[in-house]
Amino acid sequence: MNKRKLAYNAIKNQQQSSWIDDPFQLGTYVIKGFKPVDNAQALENYAQELISIYAKYTYDYCEISLSDIPEDEQFELARLYIDAHGRELTECVNGDDFTIENDFTCALLAMLKDNCKELREHFAQVTCNNILIFYHKALQELLDNSCVNYLNLINNEQGRYAHQDLDSGEIVWGKF
């Protein structure tokens, strides 16, 4: 009897301690209107964050290249892009080389022949690089669009508004 009661109390205390680890007590309350971020919004938010950190911009100019971003953050951007676009991976692992003797196939076959740490790491690196190669254009377009959105946001916060010059057709920022 005593052992059973001690075991019950131990289990009960373990369950309670897990709730103590939740400092905001999100598990105990229902937050009205709370909606988790979907994959497309997570991608857009991350792209905006990268723009705010790595882009070159002035009040009328914003530019970033995918190569300006560190490799680990490029991989995260690609991961979010894949997640937001249906997780289709059949072609992207080949990069831009769809021949039988491409890097992906060779690295895969080498790893299957000798499953050692070095070959697994090489396979993972080849796969990640090929994914970046395959999605480079799409990721660059995403960054370009995020640059435009970021530039609009920053300028609007500073009281500037865009208008199109009637003579040249260019977008001009100014305080009106």
PyMOL commands that set and color helices and strands:
alter all, ss='L'
color gray80, all
select helices_A, chain A and resi 2-20+39-54+66-68+71-84+92-94+103-113+117-134+136-157
alter helices_A, ss='H'
color red, helices_A
select strands_A, chain A and resi 56-58+61-63+161-164+171-174
alter strands_A, ss='S'
color yellow, strands_A
deselect
rebuild
show_as cartoon
